[in-house]
């Protein structure tokens, strides 16, 4: 059975990249950076912390 965990959108702004993350536990949040690598690192770190601290189902 599949279960919604999170949604991630990547958007390109005029001078930066934006990642918009949505999850039940963390709500909606945005990350901005000048490079794709820096934004992706922010998203990975945040989601890793969120999922490691989530109670096991």
JOSUL-V375441 format. One line per field, one symbol per residue. ss: DSSP state (H for helix, E for strand, L for the rest). phi: phi as a letter, one per 40 degrees, with the letter a starting at -180 (. if undefined). A space follows every 50 residues. Layout:
ss: ???
phi: ???
This chain:
ss: LLLLLEEEEEEELLLLEEEEEEELLLEEEEEEELLHHHHHHHHHHHHHHH HHHLLLL
phi: .cbcbabbbbbbccbabbbbbbaccbgbabbbacbcdcccdccdcccccc ccccccc
